[in-house]
């Protein structure tokens, strides 16, 4: 089946839905999501949204410098300045679309402080800010007559000149996106979506690791599709491991213990109950995430333990329950009363700072293809994301992309000469275990060799093992009818390869990339 839209948005988090709402009044928009609108990284975000609002003590320059410092001076200052300065306006956009941030008794925003921030500037809704944003935007998107929501559909490839029989290489200057081939899981058919503008908003890639806070849909799809289409992908070595995911073996995704709890006063302790952050950084538990994650990793290795503790028992119990109701209930369901008991925590893959390289308008190196949110590399995060900068980045860049695309969409035509998907001679895989076992192997390789601490030897070992999986999976893909699981495996291998290869290329320890071969660079 062939669909025609002005805008095709692949992904349904804050980035994709914000963009759709900003362009839909004058165009036809399709939002494609792999499962339901609710399943996105946005929904699981606890901490909040960073924005300068208390001008009595805070200012843009402080937020800019905090971001540059957290990014280990690798951030693109132009991107940082754009996001920070435009953040208050996009906070108003979210509020106008139903998002209710917590307020103090005087009506001002109740602001949190998180690691790496010099001031209290995190707007939040209790400890489930992402869910509040996601559900508010879902209501707006569903009510908009210009937006079609197509769920349980998995994008397989974006359409470029390659599909018209032309040779496309990474040096081709005019690669253009004309839409995407999309698998309809209900029918099993691959549909052709033609669009004037395509937007990747597919989120991160945490599921290439065994332990992650990301939902199951976060398999790096947009990044892998763009890379295969010869688009530019950068900074993939910078994987942020959240220091404090709830340690409860078997959970996937891992439940996040927000950094705001450390801002509130929680203290990290090792398996023996001893504080340890003073050995690693003068900012203690509020040091940037890469430092805290490596410190926890070191303490776990030294003690031979699989977790450490987060201690909030010294704080007022009623206040703790009020600030963190979801964390309190989750832990209580496991027999942990956080007002009396230490919380077992361990690092988990959380956020990708790199991705599809975009300019200040959110456009990728492929013409008519934009990338927003976690799958993009705007330059904001550099070597390490400052806490709570990601949600505001998504909505600021959604606004920039919407304005840019709206100015140019009249110049673009739909390409009716695009061939339909050809699966002649293919069949459904006979053994699903081949796919599920390969996914486990990707997780094992990445966790063992491309984790928080790396080395040249480990990365080379990852290369050789991933190469075998890549060859096996490509052979399987060529003879199989597409399925969501097979497409996800293929994308996970592509993304794991990019993380590993770009980690090998960085001969220094910088930001989130730490290697024992260059520890002091």
N, C-alpha and C positions, 0 to 999 in steps of 0.2 A: 504494500500500500504506500502511496505517496502523500505526504503532508506538506503544506506550504504555509510558512509563517514569515513575518517580518523579523522577529527575534526568536531564536531557539536558545533557551537557558537550560543547561545541563547541570542539575544540582538544586537542592531546595533548602539550603541553610540561609543565614542572614544575608550573605552576599547575593545569592541568586534571587531571593524574594525581594530584597530591597531594589535591585536593578529592575526587576519586572514591574514593580509598582511605580517606578520613576519613568518608565517609557510606555506603559500600557494605555494611557489615555488617548494616544494618537496612533496606536499600532496594534497588530495582533501578535500575542506572545504565547509561546508554549513553554511550560516548565516540565522537564523530564526528571523523574526521580526513580531510583532503583527499587525502593520499597514504598514507604509512605512518607508524606511530608514531614512527619515528626522525627524521622530517623536521620539526624544530622549531627555533626560535631557541635553545632550551635546549641542544640537542646541540652547537651551534657555540660555546657560551660557553667561553672558555679560562681566564680569570683566576681566578675563584673566588667564594666566598660570604663576605660581610662579617658578622662577629659578634664581639662582645666575649667573649673566652675567657681571655686572659692577664691576670687581675685584678691581678697584681703591678705592671703598668705602665699598664693600660688600664681604662676604666670607661665606663658608659653615657653619662655626660654628655659625654665627649670625642667619642664616636661621634655623638651628637645634634648637637653643635655643628659637627662636620665636615660633616654632612649639610646643616645649615641654611646654612652658608657656601657650599658647593658649589651649592646651590639658589638662591643670590643672595637669601636671606631670603624667598623666595616659597613655600617649603615650608610645609605645614600641620603645625605643631609637634605636634599631637595624633597625627597619622599617623606622624610621625617617631619620637615617643616609643614608640608602640605597636610599631612594627617593631623598633626597637633593643632594647627591653626583652624582647620575646618571641622574639628571634632565637635565643638559646642553646637554648631549648626546642625550636624547630623544627630546629635542627641535630641534636639528639638524635633527632627524628623521622626525619630523613634517614638517620642512621647505623643506626637500628633497621630501616630498610627497605633496607639493604644498601650504602649509599654509603660508600666507603672514602676518607676524606681522608688526605693524607700526614701522617706523624708524624715527629718528631725521635727521636733515639736514646733519649731518656729517656721516650718514650711520649706526650709532649705534642704538640699539633698544630704542624706546621711552618707557620708563618704568614708570608705575604707582606705587603708594604706597596705600595699603589698611590696614584696621584695624588689629592691632596686629603685623604688620611688622615693623621692625626697620629701613628698608631701602627701597628705590624704587627698586623693583625687579619683577614687574608684567608685563609680555609681553602681548600685547593685539592687537586686530584689531578693532579700533574705540571702540564702545560699543556693538559689536556683535561678540566677539571672538569665542564663541561656534559655531555659524553659519558658520564662516569661516573655522573652523577645520572640522566640520561635512561635509560641501559641498566638501571640498578638499579631504577628505578621501573617500567619496562616489564615486567620480570620479575614484579614484585609485582602489577601490574595484570592481566597475562595469567593469573596463577594464581588470581585472586580470582573465586569463583563468582558474585558479585553484580554483576560488571561485564561488559557486552557491548562489544566493540570493533568498530566498523563503519568500515572504511577505504575509501578512494577514494570518499568522499562529500563533496559540496560544499554547505554550507548556503547557501540563496538568500535567504530572508527569515525573520525571526521573526514569529510569529503573535500578533496583538493584536486588540482590538475592531474595528480597521479591517477585518479579514477577515470580521467578522460583520456588516458593513454599517453600522457606526457611525462617525460623524465623529470623527477624532482629530486634535488640533492640539498644538503645543508647550506650550500653556497647559492642556491637559487634565490634571486632577489625579490621575486614577485609571487611567492606561494600565497594562495588565496583559499579561504574556507568557504564552501558553498552549503554547508549543513552537516548532517551526520547520518550514519546508518545506525538504527536503533532496534534492539531486540525486544519484541513484545512477549513477555514471559507467558502470558495467558494463551496466546495462539502459537507460540514457538516460531513465528515469522519475523523476518528482519525487514523493517519498514525504512523507507527513505524520507528523511526530513530535509526539505529544502528551505533555506533561510537566507535573508539578506545579511543578518548579523548572527553570529553564534557566540555564546558566552559559556566558558568553562567555570563552573562554581561547584566542583566535585569534592572539595574538602581535602583532607590530608591522606596519609598513608600508614597510619599507626599499625595496621594489621599485618605489615610485613614482619612485625615483632610478635613474639608470643604474649608478652605482657604489655597491654596498652589501655589507655583510658578512652580510646576512640570507639565509636560504634562499628558494627560489623561491615558497614558499607564503605568504610574508609580504606580503600585498597589502591589508592593512587591512580584511579582511572583516567582522570583528565590529563594528568602529567604524562602518563604512558601514551595516551592517544596522541597528544601534541608532539611528543618526542618521536613517535613512529612517523608522524606527518612531517618530520624534519624541522620542527619548531625548536627554539632555544630554551633550554632548561638549565638553571644555575643554582648554586649554593645548596645542593642536595645533601652535602655532608653535615649540614647543621640541623641535626635532629634533636629536638628538646625533649629530654626525659623529665617528666614531672617528678620532683623528689618524693612527694608524699601521696602515693596511691594506697588505698586501703589494702593491706596484705591479707588476702583471703583466697587461698589456692582454689582454682577452679572457676573463679569469676572471670568473665570476658564479656564486655569490657570491664576493666578494673574500676572500682568506684573511686572517684577523685576526692581527696581531702584538700579543699581549697587552700591556696596560699594565704588567703585572707585570715585563716585561723592562726597562722604564724604572725600576721600583722596584728591580730587581736591579742597576742601574747603567748601563744603555745610555744613550747620548748622541745627541741629534739634531744632524745637520749638514746644511748646505745643499748644493746641487749642486756647490759648489766645495770641499766638505769642511770648511767652517768651522762651528764651533758658533755658534748664534744665539739660543737661548732667553733668554740674559741681557739681550737687548734688549727682552724682552716681559714677563718676570715673575721676581721674585727666587727663586721656587721652581723655576726652570729647567724641566727636562724633566718634573718631577713636579707642575707646575701643573695645575689642573683641565682637563678635556678641551676645553671651549669655547675657553679661552685658547690651548692648544697647537694646536688645529685652525686657529684664525684666524692664529696665528703661522706655521704651515706654509703656509697659503694665501697669506699676504703674501710669504713668501720665494719661493714658486713664481712668483707674479706678478712680483716684482721681477727674478727671474732668467730669466723666460720658460721655466721648466722644468715638467715634469709630475709631478715627485716630488722628495722630499728623501731623506736617508739616516738610518738608525738604526745606530749604531756600538756593538757590544758586543765588539769585537776585543781590548780591553784587559783583559777579564775572563778568568779561568782557563778554558781550553777544555773540560776534562773536566767542570767544574762547570756550564758553560753547556749542554753536551749533556745533562747529568743533569736540570737544571731545565726545559729546553725541548726535549724530544725530538721532539715533533711539528713544531714550528717548524723545528728543525734539519733534519729529514728533508724537509719540504716545500721549504725553500729549496735544499737540496742537490740535489733533483730538478730544479731550475731552474739548476743550476750555481753556486749561491751557498753558500759555506761560511761560515756566520755567525761562526765563530771566527776567520776571517781576512779576510772581506770585509764591506763595508758592506751593509746591507739596504735596498733601495729601497722607500720607503713613501709613501703619500699618504692624505689623509682620505677616508672613505667613510661614507655614511649607515648608522647603526648602531643607534640606539635612540630610541624615541619616549617622551618624558616625559609627554605628555598622553594623552588617550583618553576612554573612557567614564567620566563622573564617577560615583564611588561613595562611599558613606559608610564608616564604620569597620568595618562588617560586610560590606563588599564588594558591597552591593546598589545597583543603579543607580536612576535616576529612574523607571524602568519597574518596576512591582511584579512580584516573582517572577523578575526577571532580574538575575543577578549578573555582574560582570565581574572577572576576575582576571588578573594578570600584565601583560604589556606593553600589552595593549589597554585597560587600565583607567587611570584618572587618580585615584589615591588621595590625592594631595597630598604624597606622600613626596618626590618629586624636585624639585618647584618648577621653577625655571628651568633646572636642569641636574642630571642624575643623578650622584651620587657613585659612583665605580667600585665594582663588585661588590655594590651595594645591591639590584639588581633580582631576583636569584634568591631572596634571603631575603625580599624583599617579597612575591614570588609565593606562597611557602609559608606565610608568616605570615597573609596575607589569605585563602588557601585554608582555613586553620584557622578564622579568624574567620567566614568565609562558611558553612563546614560546620556550625559550632555554631549560628549564627543560623538557617540553613535547616532544620536538624534540629528545632529548637524549634517551627517554624511549619508544617512540611510537612503535618502532620495536618489543618491548616485549609484546605488547598487541594484542589480537585477538578479532575479532567480535564474539558476542555470537548469533549463529543462532537458539538457542533453546528458544529464548524469544517469549512468546505467543503474538498474536495480541490483541489489545484492545477489551474487551468484553463488549458490551452495550446491551446484550440480555435482554429483559424485561423492557427496559427503553423507555421513551417517551419525546417529547419536552414539557417543562413547559407550562401549559395552561395560566398562568397569569404572564407576565413579571413584573407586578407591585410588585410582591412579592420580586423580586430581587432588583429592583430599590429602593423600600422602605427600604429594609434591608441595602443597601449601605448608604442611608441617615441617618439611625439609627447609623451605625458605625461612620460616620462623626460627628454626634451630641455627641455621647458618648466620642469620642476622644477629640473633641474640648472643651467639658465641664469639663472633668475629668482628661485628660492626656495631658494637654497643656503646656504652658510656666511655669506656677506655679502649683504645685501638692500638694496633702496631702494624708495621709493614708486613710482617709475617702473617698475621691474622687476616689482613686484607687480601693478600695474595691467595691464601687458602679459600677465602670467600669467593674470589674470582673463579678459581678452578671448579669449585662445586656449583656455583651459579651457572657457569657455562654449560655444564652437563644438563641441568634442569631447563635451561633456555632451549637447547637443541631438541630435547624430548618434547617440550610443550609446543614449540612451533610445528613440529611434525604432527602432533596430535591435533592442533588447531586446523591445519590444512586439510585433514581428512574428516573433520567432525562438523556436525551442525552446531552453531554457536549455542552455548548455554551461559547463564550468568556466572556459574562457578568456573567454567573454563576461561571466560573473559577476565574474571578477577584474578585467576592464577597467572595468566599471561601478563596482566598489568602489574601484579605484585613482583614478578621476576624482573620486568623492565625497570621498575622503580628501585628495587633492591640493587640492581646493577648500577644504576645512576648514583645511588648513595655511596656504594662501595668505590666506584671509579672516581668520583669527585673527591672522596676522602683520600684515595691514594694520591691524587694530584696535589693535595694541600700538604706541603712538607713543613708544617709548623703546627703547634698547638694554639688554637685560636677559637675563642667563643665556645661553642658546644662541641667542637671537634678537638678531642684530646688524644694525642698519640704518645706512647712511651718512648718512641724513637726521636721525638723532638719535644721534650717536656717543657723546656724553658724558653721556647721561641716566642 
